[in-house]
Amino acid sequence: MDAGQVGTKISPDLPPGRDQLARTLKALYKRIGPPSLAAAARLFHQQGYKTSRDAISRYVNGRRVPPLSFVTLMHEMAVTSAGSEAAVGITKDEVVRAHEAAEPTLCRRCPRLRGDNNALREENRQLKKSEAGLSEALAKARRRAASLPVPHHNRDRQRQTSDVAGATRIAHVAAKLRDEGRAAAAVAVLVDTVGTLTPLEGAASLAVLRAQQQAQLADTLVHMYGREHSEKDVIQVALELYEHGMADDAVAVLRSAAR
């Protein structure tokens, strides 16, 4: 997608806060002026922020709420490109307020959300009904998992604890909504957050859902994580799951990414 098309897919059905944030990010993106989403991702990488062209597209079009660090860095890049904050026409405080006001989930009546939920439910039904080729797929996934690299054990413990705590909160919120009979809202929480979950957060969220007997939400999270993340992240989350004795989920997320 070239620069002129970025932000053209902002849905008219977005809630007001999410819509305002999307339009703010669109304005900042134009100030930065990358020729393509791929070029924009490279600019972020040069600033030490790892992201992808697909993630940027989802943020600017309002399909996901980005981390605050992404929003503030985008503003800094726009100011650098324009020469001053005045030239950008949007202050950092305004950007932060737009992020704070953005709804964390889409409304339950949003047509796009209903379509996503229906598609996920139908795909889950088809996966459960389909047995042909399952044994072969599992065998291939297990062979691939067996060749995964040995994970590093000297990771920052403070960051690890923070990731697990955040992921646990997300999983608990989704499980609570599901228990209250608000299945669409529960799925919406996962849809809106899965793209930003680190491998450790993804594994922790899944462990909480399994512990709370939320099988459908857990299966949905496995499927979406494999589809939303890079191969490196999928391999890492599979390793995390293996380390925690969740071999079947490790295989499932690998299979999802390979589809």
N, C-alpha and C positions, 0 to 999 in steps of 0.2 A: 504494500500500500504506500502511495507517495504522500508527500506532506499535505497536499491539497485535499486529500480524502480523509485525513485523520479527524475524528470528531464528527463525521457526517452520519454516524450510526447511533447517535444519542436518541434513545427511545422517548417518545412523548409520554409514555406511561410511567416514567421514573418518578418517584416521590420527590417533593420540592428540594429537600436538602441534597439528595444524591444528584439531582439535575444541576443544581448550582455548582457543586464541586466539579462535575464533569465539564461544565462550560468554563469554569476557572482553569482547569487543567488544559483544556483545548486552547485557551488564550495564551497560556504560558508556553505550550508546545509551539504555537505559531511564532512566538518571540524567539524561541531557541532556534527554530528554522532548519531542522535536519531534513535532508531530502527524502528520507524514508524511515519507517519504523526500525528497520535494522540498523540504520545509521544512528538513530536516537538511542537504541540499546547500547551501541558502542560508546556513545558519549557518556552514558551513565556508568559504564564499566570503567572508563577513564577516570571517573570521579570516585572510584572504589565502591560503586553500588551495583551489585549483580541483579540484572533483570533481563527480560526477553522482549522481543517485538510483540508477541501475543499478549504478554502481561500489560505492556504500555497501552496497547489497543483497548484492552478491557477496562483499564483505568480511565482513559480519556473518553470512552463511550459510556461510562457509568455502569458497566456491568459488574465491576468490583470496586470496593473502597480500598485504595492503596494504603500502606503504612504511612504514618505522618512523616517519617524520614524521607520517603520518596517525594512527598508533596513539597517539603521545605527545600530539598535539593533541587527539585525542578524549578522552584522560584529563584534560587540562587543562580542556576544556570541561565535562566531567562534574563536576570539582571545583568549578568556578565555579558551576555550576547547583546542586550540593548544598550548597555553602557551606564544605566542608572535605574533605580527603582521607579523614579518618576516616568521614565520612558516606557517601562513595562505597564504602568497604570494600575498595578495591583500591589498592595503592600504585603509584607510577610504576615502581619497580623490578620489581614483579610483572608489570606490563604489558610492560615491555621483555623480561623473561625469557620471557614467553609468546610474544612475537614471535620471539625467537631460537630457541625450541624448535619452532616451526611448520615442518612439512615443506614444502620449496619446491615439491614436486610431489605429486600424488595417487598412491597406490599403483597398480601396474600391474593389480592384480586388482579395482580399484574398479569396480563396475558402471556408475556414471555416466560414468567416464572411458572405459570401453570403448564405451559408447553414443555419446559425443561423437566418439571416434575413428572409429567405424564410419560415423557420419553424415557426417563430413568426407570420408572416403574415397569414400563413395557420391556425395557432391555433386561431388567432383573428377572422378569417372568420368563423371558425367552432363554436366559442363561440357565435358569433352574430346570426348564423343560428339556433343554437340549443336552443329550448325553453323547451324541456321536462325536467321536474324536477327543473326548475329554481326557481319557487316560493318556493318550499320546501327548496332548498339550501339557498335562501335568508333568509327565516324564521329562519333556524338553525343558520346562521351567525349572524343575529340580536340578537337572544337569547344569543349567545356566547359573542357578543360585549356588551350586556347589563350587563353581569356579570364581565366585566373587572375591575381591581382594579383602585382606584382613583389615578390619577397621582400626582407626587410631584410638588409643585409650587415654591420651593425655589432653583431652579436650577441656576447655574452660568449664570448671564445675559450676561456677556461679551462673554462667550463661545457660548451662544445661538445666539447672534447677529452674531458672526463669522460663525457659522454653516449655518444660513439662508443666509448670503451673499454669501458663497461659493456655496450653492445649487442653489441660484438664478442665478449665473453666468453659471453653468452647464446647467440649463434649458433654459436660453436665447441662449446659443450657439447651443443647439439642435434645438430650435425653428427657429433660424436664418437659419441653414442649411436646415431645412425642407422647409422654405419659399423660399429658393433659388433653390428648386427642387432637393436637394441632400438628398433624404430620407434615403438612405443606410448609409451615413455618420452621419445623425442625430441619427439613431438607434444605430450606433456604439458608439457614445458618451455615450448613456445610458447603453449599454452593458458593456462598459469598466469602468463605474463609479458606477453602482448600487450596486455592492458588497461591496463598502466601505462607502456608505451613512449611516449615523446614522438615527434613526427614525425621528429626527427633520429635518435633511437634506432631507430625503425622502419625508416628508410631504410638506416641503417648495418647493421642486422641482415640485411636483405634482400640488401645488397651482398655481405656475407660468405657467405651461403648460395649466392648465384649464383656467386661466385668459386670455391667449393668443389664446384661441380656438384651441389648438393643441390636439384634442381629441384622435387621433391615437397614438401619442407619449405618452400622459397621460395614455391611456389604456395599452400600452406596459410597461411603468414604473411600473404600479400597478402589472401587471402579473409577471414581473421579480423580483420585490422586495419581493413578497410573496414566490417566489421559491428560491431566493438566501440567505435569511436571516433566523436566528433562530426564533423559536416560540416567544421568549421573545421580539425580535425586531419587529416582525410583530404585536404583541399585542400593543406594544408601539406606532408604527406608526399609527395603527388604532385609538388609543386614541388621538393622535395629530390631525388626520383628523376629528374626531368627534368634538374636541374642536373648530375647524375652520369651522364647519358647512358643512363638506364634508362627510356626512353619507354614501352616496352610494359608494364612493371610500373606505371608511373604511370597509364596508361589502365586497367589491370586493377584497381587499388585503387579508382579512381573508379567503375568498373562494379560492383564488389562492394558499395560503399556505396549504390548506387542500387537494388539488388535488393530 
